[in-house]
Amino acid sequence: MQENNPIANMFQSPELKKRLLFVAIALAVFRVAAAIPIPGINAEALASFFKQHENGMLGFLDIFSGGALGKFSVLALGIMPYINASIIMSLIRGAHVLPFLDRLSKEGEAGRRKENQITRVFALVLALLQGFGLTLALTKMSAPGNLQLVIDPSWSFIFTTTLTLATGTMFLMWLGEQMTEKGIGNGISLIIFAGIVDRLPSAINSMIRLANAGEIEPIMVIIIGIIALAIMGLVVWVETAQRQIPIQYANRSVGGKMYKVQTNYLPLKIDQSGVIAVIFAMSVLSMPLTIAQFSPESAWSQKIIGFIGRGNLVYSLIYVALIIFFCYFYNSMSFNPKDIAENLKKSGGYILGIRPGEPTRLFIERVMNRITLCGALFVAAIAVLPDLLRMKFNVSFYFGGTSLLIVVGVALDTIGQIQAHLFAHNYKPLMKGRAIKGRWFNVGE
């Protein structure tokens, strides 16, 4: 009975139990650290300030930080500087701007470690810059009633707070890497996932409070709930949808006998990038806001903030364009039709009606580009849905399309990895021994 129960099987594998426990402890550490405020901040003024801007970009970034930005905790910057560094490094590597990075990519595991180290150093530099900009902006901002956010806006406060914020980002980066290596799933994605899920109860409570106050009709709350469930179903469907290309193999002669190989399929995911494109797009959109923080009261800063304001048509168009771009960019980095075509040719496989070699590569590339466009347009449509809800139905929170995309996508990826571990655990005896004449022998015998 336990063999057919995945939940029970999860606790039958000691390695999987250890990995799941590590992830749980790491996420608990993340949530505790996110609640530690930085000294010298007027908590009451800060809460009033973020309440005033909860429908803006700051409120949305606060969701991604799990509320750490709204509390201005030691993890207020979140993991965004590391994501920005990874994006820039990927763009440089993809554009072949630096020959040094091209050489590293050909050195295998050693080159990958060196490249990761460069990305970490770059992330530290970005964290220091963003931390300095955010701290400097807070010293110049005030909450309603002219309440200052910073009690003592001295250079000593700016220096120590900048170092603290950068240290928090590096700690999150390290924690995410440890979760990926010793836990289950992608550590960075799980950190973002935990931050979003942590805000779900408050988002639901906010909706109920607005309904009780008469600001939103109860029927509208039900409609929004149905829309959220429909979005979750659509996201699951698209994230698991595949375009299967039938692959046939030539008959083979083994020992004087002809063997006909059955038809296999080449599965191509509709949304190959998953949540990566959405996270990258949000990270890029946060960069202008970081620049504006260095002089929040200046005219050019106000123009930038207004330009990228949520609900703005220009913002939505840029957001959609970035998602589509990163969907294609991720595919170009992780999916190589040329290698697939060459492997099929070497193994005697071919696509019916398509010649092996270059025609096969072009066919696979054309199919991948088409289904990627469909997946990217779907993801972009879901991502901008919260803005439409806010403008049409006066929805005052952003646990909507983008958040649901990330939550569902990360959950599906983690479940997939758990299933892979369970599969390996169930078939472990087959990998350790051989069945010969009804007896089990160790491989070494």
Summary of the structure (lengths in Angstrom):
residues: 445
radius of gyration: 25.3
end to end distance: 33.4
largest distance: 90.8
contacts: 1398
relative contact order: 0.11
helix: 69%
strand: 9%
